[in-house]
């Protein structure tokens, strides 16, 4: 399936990209993250397991078990704090 992936803040900076269309076999956010990590390089560093990365599915904060669907939007970003 094809999904739109967006990157924000330090993740965007590490990947030098604000987003991309991704053809994936992943069924969940977790599986998509693993597919991206498997690309190696900056993806493996920016999205590494053990690194705090938040995820949103169609602009709703979601956990890694959230199911993907054709055409959905996935966002990856670091945790943020407000002041």
C-alpha positions as CSV (number, residue, x, y, z in Angstrom):
1,X,0.0,0.0,0.0
2,X,1.1,3.6,-0.4
3,X,1.3,5.9,2.6
4,X,2.4,9.5,3.0
5,X,5.2,9.8,5.6
6,X,6.1,13.2,7.1
7,X,9.1,14.0,9.2
8,X,9.3,16.9,11.7
9,X,12.0,18.7,13.8
10,X,15.2,16.8,14.4
11,X,13.9,13.7,12.5
12,X,13.4,16.0,9.4
13,X,16.9,17.5,9.9
14,X,18.5,14.1,10.2
15,X,16.9,12.8,7.0
16,X,17.1,16.1,5.1
17,X,13.5,15.6,4.1
18,X,10.1,16.7,5.2
19,X,8.4,13.7,3.8
20,X,7.9,11.1,1.1
21,X,5.4,8.7,-0.4
22,X,6.3,5.2,0.7
23,X,5.2,1.9,-0.8
24,X,5.0,-0.5,2.2
25,X,3.9,-3.9,3.2
26,X,3.7,-2.8,6.8
27,X,0.4,-3.2,8.6
28,X,1.2,-1.1,11.7
29,X,3.1,2.0,12.6
30,X,5.7,-0.3,14.3
31,X,6.2,-2.3,11.2
32,X,6.6,0.8,9.1
33,X,9.1,2.2,11.5
34,X,11.1,-1.1,11.2
35,X,11.0,-0.9,7.4
36,X,12.4,2.6,7.5
37,X,15.1,1.7,10.0
38,X,16.1,-1.2,7.7
39,X,17.0,1.3,5.0
40,X,20.0,2.0,7.2
41,X,22.1,5.2,7.3
42,X,20.2,8.3,8.6
43,X,16.9,6.4,8.8
44,X,18.5,3.8,11.2
45,X,19.9,6.6,13.3
46,X,16.9,9.0,13.4
47,X,14.2,6.3,14.0
48,X,16.3,3.8,16.0
49,X,14.6,1.6,18.6
50,X,15.3,2.9,22.0
51,X,15.2,6.4,20.7
52,X,12.2,8.6,21.7
53,X,10.1,9.1,18.6
54,X,6.5,10.0,18.6
55,X,4.1,9.0,15.9
56,X,0.8,10.3,14.5
57,X,-1.6,8.6,12.2
58,X,-3.8,10.9,10.2
59,X,-2.8,13.7,12.6
60,X,-3.8,11.8,15.7
61,X,-1.2,10.7,18.2
62,X,-1.0,7.0,18.0
63,X,0.9,4.0,19.5
64,X,2.9,1.6,17.5
65,X,0.1,-0.9,17.2
66,X,-2.1,1.5,15.1
67,X,-3.1,-0.1,11.8
68,X,-2.1,1.6,8.6
69,X,-4.5,1.9,5.6
70,X,-4.0,2.9,2.0
71,X,-3.4,6.6,1.6
72,X,-3.0,7.4,5.3
73,X,-0.6,10.0,6.6
74,X,2.1,9.0,9.1
75,X,4.2,11.5,11.0
76,X,7.4,10.9,12.9
77,X,8.8,13.5,15.4
78,X,10.7,13.8,18.6
79,X,8.9,14.3,21.9
80,X,8.5,18.0,22.5
81,X,8.0,20.1,25.6
82,X,6.2,23.3,25.9
83,X,6.9,26.3,28.1
